[in-house]
């Protein structure tokens, strides 16, 4: 541990964490925590020792020049704190870094040590996976926990996932064993347009975090960025009839799956969320987690003029199910 500053005295702290890498499709999760840090002017107070957890041939340090002096930035995980104002002020402990290369149990224990020292009441871990979801629909965000009581109190799913996991799953399980309430929020990123950034998925994670913690997050230019992102993907899809047809297939599957949920209660809940927000005013290498626990990559090829465009992914058969046992178009979070 490298302590950069004294640990502050916090009010009702919640730890919010995200890690670049396998758990961060489209950089959606790490960008969400970076947004919180930037909008609320986070103050870094600690960093984990990079020598303990990172293989520098996998995550290489970078060199930069500061005032004519060459310096090196080492890959690591940093902790910062932000204060959320309002009638009920509270603090968020933001954890942002890269999925470690080794010693995951020690890594989690060190983070939990900080959570204990700071009096953290809840740990929220953000993640993003690749899924069979169309870019034209709202980004699905699933909230899961291993705590039965917490699942009931916060209207979350109880985690039933079995299969390969990343640091998000390991940290959540470590929290459970340590008796620290923990929640994972997973955004599903369209696998056919998985290259970062994905501001629409980042925005969806932040909106879900708002609801979970009952706070207002300044969104800045994210809503406009999300609209521009969707328009850009629409234009790329329109240039390829087969991609457009595939997107339509995903839309139909998604709409069919969600039809039973369009109850009066669900509509009222969404309307209340809209009113709360209105009244409130104001890149990683390798694959990513997928809905079936495997790795996925970007479906890209070079189009005319050197532009990157989405290539045609395999089309699902009607009623075909994936390894999670769900019909294609549904998303199962990893943890």
N, C-alpha and C positions, 0 to 999 in steps of 0.2 A: 504494500500500500504506500502510495505517495500522497501525503496530505498537502494540499496546496494552500488552504486557508483554514481558519478555525471553523469548527462545525457550529452552525447557527442554532439558536433556540427556535423551534418551529411550532406552528399552530395546526392541530389536527392534520398532520402530514399524511399524504398519500404518495407512494412511489409509483412513477410511470416509467416504464422501460421499453426500449426497442433496440434491436440489434441488426446491423447490416448482414446480408448473407442469405442463407437458405430460407430463413423465416421472413424475408423482406421482399417479396415479389413487387416489381415496379418501384422499389425504394419507398413504398407507401408508408410503412410503419416508422422507419427511421426519419423520414421527412416530417411526419406528424410530430414527433418529439422535438425535432429541430425547430419546427414552427412554434411550439410552445415556448421553447427556450428563447427564441428570437423576439416573439411578441411580448413576452413578460420579462425580457432582459435578465435572463438567468445568470446567476453568479456561481461559477465553478468552485467547488470547495475540496474536491478530492479526485484522484485518478488511480486506477489500478496499475500496478507495475507491469508494463508490457512484457518484460523478460519472463514473467511467470506463466503467461497464457497464450502468447502468440508465436507462431512460426513465421519469421520475417521473410522466408522465401515464398510463403503463401500470401501474407499481407505485408507488402514491402513498405518501409518508411519512405517519406518523401522529403526532398530537399527544396528549400526556398531561400530567397535572399531578403533580409530585413535590414534596411539602412546600410546596404553594402556588405553586410555580414551573412555568410551562408549558415543556415540552421537546418536542423533535421526535425521533422515531426514523426513521432513513432505511433503506430496503430495501438490504440488502447480503448478503455472504457472510462468515461468521465461522468462524474456526478455533479449536478448543479441544483440550485434551489430557486424557486420562484414563488412569489406571494400573490395569491388571487384575492383582489379586494372585493368590496361589496359589504352587504349587511352582515354576512358571516364570513369573514376572511379566513383563508386557510392556505397552507403551503403545499406545494408539489415538489417532490424530490425527483428530478429527471435523470434517468440513466440512459446514456446513449453511447454506443460503441459498435464494435465488430464482433460477430460470433467468434468466441475464442477457439484456438486451434487445439488446445490441450488442457488438462486438469480442470474439467468442467465442474466437478464437485467442489473443489477448492474455490473456484471462481464464484459459484453460487453462495457458498458459505461466507465469502468475504462480503458480497452484496447484502446478505442477510444480517451480517454483523453490523453493517451500517444501518439497516432498517431497524434493528433492535436499539442501537444507540440513539437514533433520531426519534424513536417512538412512533414509527410508521404504523398506521392502523389498517392499511390495505395496500396491496401491490397489484397494479394493473399492468399487464404486459401486452404490448401491441404487436401484431404479426400480420402478414399478408401472404396468401397462397395463390397459386394458379388454379383456375377453375373453369368449368364450362358455363360461363356466364356472359351474356351479351353486353357490349359496351354501351348500348342504347338504353339500358334499364338501370334503376338505382343499384348501387354497389351493395351486395349482401354483406352484412357484418354480423358475425355470430359471437355471442358472449358465452364463454364456458368456464366452469370451475370444477374442482374436485371436491368441494365442500357442499354437502347436501343442504345444510341450513342456509348457506350463502346463496345457493342456487334458488331456493324458494324465496328468500327475502328480496333478492335483487332481480328476480325474473330472468334467470340465466339457465342455460343448459348444463346438465351434469355431464362432465366429460366421459365418453365411452370409447375414445379412440384407442386403437391398438396398431402399432407399426413403427416405422422409423420416426425419429423425433429430432428436433433441434434444440438449441439452447432455450427457446421459449418453453418447450415442454419440460425440460429438465429443471429450469428455474421455478416453474409453477409447482412441480412435484416437491422440490426442496422447500418451498414455502409451506406446502401442506404438512410435511413432516415436522417443520419447525413451529407449527401452530400459527402461522401468519396467514390471514385471509388473502387469497390471491384469485385474480380473474384474468383470463386471456380474451382479448378482442381480436378477431380474425376478419380481415377484409378479403373478399374473393376478387382477384384480378383476372380479366379475360386472358386466357392463355395464348390467344392469337395476336395479342398486342401487349406483350409483357415487358417490353423495354421501358426503362424509366425515362422521365418521371411519369407518375400517374396521379395528378392532382385530384382527380375525381375519387380515387380510392383513399387518398390522404384525407380529403374532406369528409368522407363517410366515416372514417375512424374517429376523427375529431368530433363529429356530430354524436356518435355513439358514446364517446367519452363524456361529452356534455350531459347526456341523459343519465349515464351511470353515476356521475359524481354530483349532479345537480348544480352545475356551474356554467357560466357563460365564457366562451372562448372567443377572443377577437380573431376573426377569420381573414382579415386583410384582403388580399387579392385572390385568395384561393377559389372562391366561387366563380370568379371570372376566368381564372386559369382552367378550372374544371370544364366550363362551357367551351372554351377554346379547344381544349384537348378533345372533347367529344366531336366537335365540328371537324377537326383535323382527321380523326379516325373515320368519321362518316365519309369524308371526301376520298380517303384512300380506299375504303371498302367499295365505294361507288365505281371506282376505276376497274374493279374486277368482279364480274357477275357471279363467279363461283364463290368468292368470299362473301358477297352480299347475300347469296342464297344460304350460305352456312350461318351467317348472323341471323337471318330470318328463322332458320330452324331452331337456333338457341332461344330466340325471342318466344317462339311458340311453346317450346318446352318450359321456359321460365313462367310464362303467363298461365299455362295449364297447371303447373305445380302450385302457383300462388293463389289460384282462383278460390279454393276452399277457405283461404285465410282472409278473404275480402269481406269479413263480417262487419257488422255495425260497430262492434267493440274495437276492432282493429282500425277502422276508419276514424273513429273518435280519438283513439290514441295518437294517430298520426296528426290529426288536426290540433290536438293539444300541444304536441311537440312543435308544430309550425307556429302556433301563437306564442309559445314561450320564446322562441328564437326571434320572432318579429318584435315582441315587446322588449326584448333584451337590448335592442338598439345595436346598438353598435357591435454510388453505383457499385454494385457488387459483382464479383465474378462467380462462375459456376451456375448450377441450377437453383431452383427455388422449390419450396414445399408446394405440393399439389394436393387436391382434395382427396386423393387416394394414398397420400403419404409418400409418393415417389418424387422424382425430380423432373422438372420441365424446363424448357428453354424457350427462347423467342422464335416465333414462326416468322422469319423475315427473309426477304430477298431484295436484291437491288432492282429498282424499277428504272424506267427511262429517266435520264438526267441524273442518275446516281442517287435518287431518293430511296430511302428505305420504305418498303411497303410490306404489308402483311401477306404472307403466302397462304395457300389453301391448306388448312388443317384437315385431318380426316373427318368425314361427316359421320355422325352417329346414326345408327339404325333407329327406327321408331321403337320406343320402349326399351332401348338398350340400357343396361345398367353398368355402372362402373364398379371398382373393387370395393367401394364402401357399401354396395348394395342399394344405392339410390339411383334413380333415373338420371341420365346425363342432363345437366342443367341445374342440379341441386348441388349444394356445397356442404362438405363436412369438414369442420375445422380440425386441425391436427390435435390441438389440446384445448 
